[in-house]
Amino acid sequence: MGRVRKIEIKESSSELLKAIRGEKRPLVQARLQALYLYKSGQEQDYAAIGQQVGYERHTIGKWFGLYREQGLGVLQQLEMGKKAGSIISGQALAALQEKLNSPTDYFTSYKQIHRWLAQAHNIHLSYEHVHRFVRYSLKAKLKVVRKSNLKKDAVAEEAFKKN
């Protein structure tokens, strides 16, 4: 059985129950339910609370620590990670898209794009980042020149084209 710090929950069990029912976000509901289980006396151990709520005892301990330090408002906030924009932007992005769409001046490999970004725009990224950005974010496919058969007869090909 894990060590549980005694914590005083200021809100009544009926207030917590009302907050749980009014909450739509599952994570916030679980946090409020953990407080409710402790306040109502149904469970006193983080492991038992975690088992009922569906989270690890360490997570329950963190929630109770947050509540003890900053109150109920912090448990009701959800801050998701902010997506950072790509380093390839502005003029570099415009030039890259122009080159990817060009029928004559184009890239044949992601390594070539990687080198071009480093030399022309001083953007140093990993090969994997460049590949993911070009292929999945820009949805561009590289133009690869197919090898021609060395044994084919050029005269016969021209004769075929005329027919």
BAZAKOL-654616 format. One line per field, with one value per residue: x, y, z of N, C-alpha, C, O in turn; residue in three letters. Coordinates in pm, whole numbers. Layout:
N
n.px: c(X_...);
n.py: c(Y_...);
n.pz: c(Z_...);
ca.px: c(X_...);
ca.py: c(Y_...);
ca.pz: c(Z_...);
c.px: c(X_...);
c.py: c(Y_...);
c.pz: c(Z_...);
o.px: c(X_...);
o.py: c(Y_...);
o.pz: c(Z_...);
r: c(Ala_...);
***
This chain:
163
n.px: c(84_62_213_9_-52_-219_-482_-663_-967_-1136_-1382_-1721_-1853_-2085_-2064_-1840_-1940_-2140_-1980_-1841_-2046_-2114_-1896_-1738_-1499_-1299_-1054_-1052_-1284_-1201_-1004_-1158_-1324_-1143_-1082_-1337_-1381_-1192_-1272_-1534_-1480_-1477_-1250_-911_-657_-401_-349_-582_-770_-669_-709_-989_-1042_-889_-624_-268_-121_78_13_-227_-127_20_-190_-323_-120_-100_-354_-331_-133_-224_-501_-846_-900_-674_-674_-890_-810_-685_-396_-277_0_163_165_452_550_692_1042_1101_990_828_1026_1193_1021_848_1026_1104_862_817_1031_971_741_827_869_1110_1343_1411_1398_1557_1599_1552_1774_1904_1731_1770_2041_2023_1854_2024_2243_2138_1950_2037_1929_1940_1850_1748_1775_1552_1355_1330_1243_994_858_847_730_493_377_386_294_426_566_867_1023_1135_1370_1335_1538_1659_1633_1932_1982_1796_1673_1718_1642_1437_1255_1186_1063_844_707_620_421);
n.py: c(-118_217_525_784_1120_1322_1520_1817_1871_2136_2178_2058_1718_1706_1932_1861_1635_1751_1909_1710_1592_1804_1836_1788_1697_1410_1369_1575_1508_1266_1359_1517_1318_1162_1334_1345_1077_1057_1261_1183_962_708_593_592_558_616_425_269_462_534_293_282_514_484_548_564_530_713_925_1006_1095_1316_1479_1530_1667_1895_2001_2055_2253_2454_2454_2383_2492_2458_2185_2169_2283_2228_2208_2177_2069_2311_2347_2391_2596_2511_2529_2584_2833_3129_3301_3088_2869_2942_2944_2676_2544_2645_2536_2266_2247_2312_2232_2195_2269_2088_1880_1568_1405_1365_1418_1600_1817_1863_1942_2172_2343_2393_2522_2732_2867_2860_2685_2443_2128_1798_1513_1347_1521_1700_1524_1432_1678_1770_1551_1482_1713_1913_1753_1665_1496_1367_1428_1177_1080_826_548_485_220_75_-87_-37_31_324_409_231_304_568_509_366_567_727_582);
n.pz: c(0_-91_23_131_123_354_255_233_98_-30_-157_-145_-149_-301_-464_-615_-744_-900_-1064_-1201_-1351_-1514_-1675_-1988_-2094_-2087_-1941_-1752_-1618_-1502_-1326_-1152_-1055_-913_-701_-589_-508_-306_-130_-60_86_-15_-125_-10_-90_-329_-527_-530_-598_-848_-982_-998_-1144_-1369_-1416_-1350_-1020_-969_-1134_-1019_-777_-868_-958_-717_-586_-749_-699_-425_-427_-610_-638_-740_-991_-1157_-1210_-1376_-1607_-1931_-2096_-2399_-2596_-2794_-3141_-3318_-3584_-3906_-3978_-4232_-4409_-4541_-4775_-4838_-4838_-5046_-5264_-5262_-5318_-5571_-5713_-5684_-5837_-6086_-6430_-6559_-6404_-6149_-5849_-5790_-5579_-5223_-5077_-5235_-5210_-4939_-4932_-5094_-4943_-4727_-4851_-5020_-4859_-4602_-4414_-4188_-4149_-4043_-4258_-4244_-4148_-4361_-4561_-4452_-4437_-4707_-4843_-4696_-4578_-4778_-4975_-5205_-5483_-5596_-5913_-6097_-6323_-6550_-6632_-6956_-7191_-7281_-7500_-7694_-8021_-8184_-8441_-8507_-8314_-8392_-8635_-8545_-8404_-8612_-8734);
ca.px: c(0_145_196_-83_-53_-352_-510_-795_-1038_-1223_-1514_-1800_-1869_-2195_-2010_-1753_-2026_-2205_-1876_-1813_-2158_-2116_-1773_-1743_-1366_-1277_-942_-1095_-1378_-1124_-940_-1262_-1371_-1042_-1106_-1466_-1363_-1116_-1353_-1650_-1432_-1487_-1112_-813_-526_-383_-358_-723_-835_-621_-774_-1127_-1046_-827_-492_-167_-118_168_-64_-321_-46_50_-313_-346_-17_-144_-468_-281_-54_-286_-646_-929_-894_-564_-715_-991_-747_-609_-308_-216_123_139_239_544_555_815_1151_1095_876_858_1087_1247_908_801_1126_1099_741_837_1121_901_640_890_882_1247_1442_1345_1478_1541_1611_1535_1908_1929_1655_1839_2162_1980_1807_2140_2329_2069_1870_2102_1838_2003_1756_1783_1721_1419_1262_1308_1162_858_796_820_642_363_317_365_235_496_640_982_1024_1251_1390_1350_1648_1619_1698_2053_1986_1688_1713_1661_1581_1312_1164_1135_973_725_637_559_303);
ca.py: c(0_335_633_887_1241_1371_1643_1872_1916_2246_2165_1948_1609_1736_2027_1784_1550_1840_1948_1592_1576_1916_1837_1706_1644_1291_1383_1661_1426_1171_1434_1552_1194_1123_1418_1305_950_1084_1346_1109_856_577_545_678_520_658_308_231_570_518_176_317_622_436_609_513_595_828_1033_1053_1173_1446_1558_1576_1768_2018_2055_2108_2375_2560_2452_2309_2554_2402_2052_2183_2337_2136_2280_2086_2121_2398_2304_2490_2600_2458_2624_2617_2922_3255_3295_2954_2783_2981_2897_2530_2504_2680_2436_2137_2252_2347_2115_2180_2279_2015_1794_1425_1331_1444_1460_1719_1924_1885_2023_2301_2426_2433_2613_2850_2940_2844_2612_2314_2034_1659_1457_1295_1636_1750_1424_1438_1805_1777_1443_1474_1844_1976_1650_1669_1377_1409_1384_1091_1045_682_510_436_94_101_-173_-9_81_457_415_157_385_677_450_332_690_782_502);
ca.pz: c(0_-104_119_82_204_389_183_265_-22_14_-216_-90_-244_-394_-562_-705_-826_-996_-1160_-1285_-1445_-1607_-1753_-2109_-2125_-2007_-1849_-1641_-1542_-1421_-1218_-1055_-993_-814_-583_-532_-438_-183_-42_-11_174_-80_-139_55_-142_-469_-615_-541_-675_-985_-1042_-1030_-1242_-1491_-1431_-1257_-889_-976_-1196_-917_-684_-931_-957_-580_-561_-818_-625_-298_-451_-689_-630_-835_-1125_-1236_-1255_-1479_-1728_-2015_-2188_-2494_-2655_-2908_-3258_-3369_-3730_-3963_-3999_-4374_-4428_-4610_-4908_-4860_-4872_-5180_-5361_-5264_-5391_-5712_-5771_-5688_-5942_-6213_-6519_-6610_-6296_-6041_-5763_-5816_-5454_-5101_-5037_-5314_-5143_-4812_-4960_-5148_-4831_-4647_-4926_-5071_-4758_-4471_-4325_-4160_-4089_-4069_-4381_-4214_-4138_-4498_-4631_-4399_-4473_-4852_-4887_-4629_-4556_-4908_-5060_-5333_-5524_-5677_-6052_-6115_-6462_-6565_-6719_-7087_-7226_-7360_-7619_-7788_-8153_-8201_-8574_-8501_-8230_-8475_-8734_-8471_-8372_-8734_-8769);
c.px: c(88_115_109_-75_-196_-371_-650_-855_-1144_-1366_-1588_-1814_-1980_-2148_-1922_-1836_-2096_-2104_-1843_-1922_-2162_-1996_-1782_-1609_-1332_-1162_-981_-1197_-1305_-1057_-1041_-1314_-1272_-1060_-1234_-1451_-1290_-1203_-1469_-1608_-1442_-1349_-1018_-672_-516_-399_-503_-801_-798_-688_-918_-1136_-984_-692_-398_-169_-28_96_-162_-246_-11_-73_-340_-243_-52_-259_-421_-210_-136_-439_-714_-919_-788_-602_-817_-937_-675_-525_-239_-89_92_225_326_542_688_917_1152_970_921_914_1140_1136_857_897_1122_976_753_924_1055_799_699_906_1026_1352_1381_1445_1453_1557_1590_1669_1945_1855_1724_1961_2124_1932_1924_2223_2256_2001_1925_2007_1895_1906_1805_1718_1577_1315_1229_1216_1016_786_755_714_502_298_287_298_295_567_750_972_1152_1257_1415_1464_1592_1694_1815_2054_1880_1742_1642_1590_1444_1209_1104_1035_840_641_564_432_189);
c.py: c(124_440_741_1006_1280_1505_1689_1928_2015_2231_2047_1838_1636_1836_1953_1696_1631_1883_1833_1578_1687_1919_1741_1639_1527_1304_1467_1586_1330_1241_1469_1428_1146_1204_1376_1175_969_1160_1268_993_717_513_643_655_560_540_268_335_556_401_208_420_580_500_549_593_717_950_1092_1139_1310_1537_1614_1682_1901_2083_2121_2243_2488_2557_2380_2363_2494_2264_2060_2244_2227_2217_2178_2151_2203_2350_2418_2484_2546_2568_2670_2703_3045_3233_3156_2858_2814_2930_2745_2482_2534_2576_2299_2132_2281_2222_2093_2179_2215_1931_1649_1342_1425_1493_1589_1839_1963_1975_2164_2394_2477_2539_2743_2932_2929_2782_2472_2227_1893_1615_1412_1408_1688_1653_1432_1565_1809_1674_1453_1610_1914_1882_1651_1537_1423_1351_1304_1051_895_652_453_307_122_24_-137_55_214_470_346_236_499_624_415_455_747_707_536);
c.pz: c(0_1_57_177_233_321_218_136_22_-36_-151_-195_-344_-502_-664_-799_-935_-1105_-1255_-1392_-1550_-1701_-1871_-2139_-2031_-1905_-1728_-1555_-1450_-1303_-1108_-982_-887_-686_-512_-451_-306_-83_20_80_113_-94_-72_1_-289_-566_-636_-622_-822_-1056_-1082_-1142_-1375_-1520_-1327_-1127_-888_-1035_-1096_-815_-739_-930_-818_-540_-626_-744_-496_-319_-513_-692_-744_-978_-1214_-1289_-1367_-1608_-1801_-2111_-2275_-2548_-2778_-3024_-3308_-3522_-3780_-3981_-4145_-4395_-4507_-4748_-4940_-4902_-5012_-5287_-5373_-5342_-5540_-5782_-5781_-5801_-6080_-6301_-6566_-6499_-6170_-5961_-5800_-5689_-5335_-5049_-5111_-5254_-5013_-4832_-5007_-5038_-4748_-4721_-4963_-4962_-4617_-4368_-4308_-4081_-4115_-4200_-4359_-4207_-4277_-4573_-4585_-4442_-4619_-4892_-4826_-4605_-4689_-5007_-5200_-5358_-5617_-5818_-6074_-6261_-6470_-6662_-6849_-7116_-7319_-7492_-7723_-7915_-8176_-8335_-8572_-8418_-8311_-8578_-8665_-8440_-8493_-8772_-8684);
o.px: c(180_7_132_-91_-283_-286_-743_-801_-1232_-1461_-1526_-1790_-1971_-2189_-1929_-1806_-2109_-2138_-1820_-1892_-2209_-1993_-1827_-1606_-1335_-1174_-946_-1196_-1343_-1054_-1015_-1345_-1313_-1055_-1239_-1503_-1323_-1205_-1499_-1694_-1419_-1335_-1042_-578_-610_-455_-543_-886_-883_-719_-964_-1227_-1019_-649_-442_-212_-53_116_-179_-296_-11_-62_-375_-276_-36_-263_-467_-225_-120_-500_-649_-930_-809_-566_-831_-1009_-610_-578_-153_-74_5_342_277_534_785_883_1198_859_1040_859_1133_1155_827_853_1136_986_706_895_1080_773_627_952_1060_1442_1309_1561_1342_1533_1607_1677_2011_1909_1735_1981_2184_1966_1924_2268_2309_1994_1867_2004_1898_1883_1893_1619_1490_1203_1113_1122_926_669_643_621_402_176_177_251_224_620_729_920_1262_1162_1505_1483_1492_1807_1799_2120_1876_1844_1520_1486_1347_1090_984_934_734_518_458_344_82);
o.py: c(135_444_784_991_1270_1594_1609_2019_1981_2266_1950_1861_1594_1825_1980_1685_1586_1890_1855_1555_1665_1997_1628_1534_1544_1254_1434_1599_1313_1187_1453_1434_1094_1149_1371_1164_905_1126_1284_933_618_392_763_724_540_556_236_301_567_409_165_415_632_505_491_708_813_1063_1214_1243_1409_1656_1731_1776_2007_2205_2230_2334_2604_2650_2323_2287_2480_2229_1966_2256_2142_2287_2103_2273_2168_2316_2528_2376_2537_2686_2779_2651_3062_3159_3111_2775_2723_2878_2691_2390_2457_2533_2225_2024_2275_2118_1983_2095_2280_1915_1611_1221_1546_1597_1676_1949_2081_2071_2262_2512_2593_2635_2852_3055_2982_2822_2393_2249_1871_1672_1434_1392_1717_1695_1437_1561_1846_1706_1434_1621_1966_1925_1639_1474_1506_1241_1359_995_843_723_383_289_187_66_-198_124_218_536_398_234_525_689_434_450_809_765_479);
o.pz: c(82_59_-55_299_147_331_231_75_101_35_-107_-313_-459_-617_-783_-917_-1049_-1223_-1374_-1509_-1662_-1796_-1857_-2204_-1909_-1793_-1614_-1433_-1334_-1193_-989_-863_-783_-576_-389_-340_-206_36_139_145_182_-78_-74_41_-366_-674_-748_-703_-910_-1174_-1187_-1225_-1480_-1635_-1228_-1124_-815_-990_-1089_-772_-666_-903_-804_-468_-565_-727_-462_-238_-475_-745_-832_-1074_-1335_-1401_-1445_-1707_-1739_-2197_-2230_-2545_-2858_-3007_-3335_-3580_-3705_-3997_-4178_-4398_-4535_-4828_-5054_-4991_-5089_-5390_-5483_-5424_-5624_-5894_-5875_-5856_-6180_-6254_-6610_-6500_-6095_-6001_-5836_-5691_-5345_-4984_-5055_-5247_-4981_-4757_-4966_-5038_-4704_-4659_-4941_-4973_-4523_-4252_-4402_-3962_-4198_-4245_-4443_-4255_-4307_-4640_-4668_-4479_-4652_-4965_-4897_-4610_-4710_-5112_-5301_-5267_-5706_-5838_-6070_-6317_-6404_-6761_-6850_-7071_-7422_-7587_-7830_-7915_-8187_-8342_-8628_-8449_-8301_-8605_-8725_-8449_-8478_-8837_-8700);
r: c(Met_Gly_Arg_Val_Arg_Lys_Ile_Glu_Ile_Lys_Glu_Ser_Ser_Ser_Glu_Leu_Leu_Lys_Ala_Ile_Arg_Gly_Glu_Lys_Arg_Pro_Leu_Val_Gln_Ala_Arg_Leu_Gln_Ala_Leu_Tyr_Leu_Tyr_Lys_Ser_Gly_Gln_Glu_Gln_Asp_Tyr_Ala_Ala_Ile_Gly_Gln_Gln_Val_Gly_Tyr_Glu_Arg_His_Thr_Ile_Gly_Lys_Trp_Phe_Gly_Leu_Tyr_Arg_Glu_Gln_Gly_Leu_Gly_Val_Leu_Gln_Gln_Leu_Glu_Met_Gly_Lys_Lys_Ala_Gly_Ser_Ile_Ile_Ser_Gly_Gln_Ala_Leu_Ala_Ala_Leu_Gln_Glu_Lys_Leu_Asn_Ser_Pro_Thr_Asp_Tyr_Phe_Thr_Ser_Tyr_Lys_Gln_Ile_His_Arg_Trp_Leu_Ala_Gln_Ala_His_Asn_Ile_His_Leu_Ser_Tyr_Glu_His_Val_His_Arg_Phe_Val_Arg_Tyr_Ser_Leu_Lys_Ala_Lys_Leu_Lys_Val_Val_Arg_Lys_Ser_Asn_Leu_Lys_Lys_Asp_Ala_Val_Ala_Glu_Glu_Ala_Phe_Lys_Lys_Asn);
***
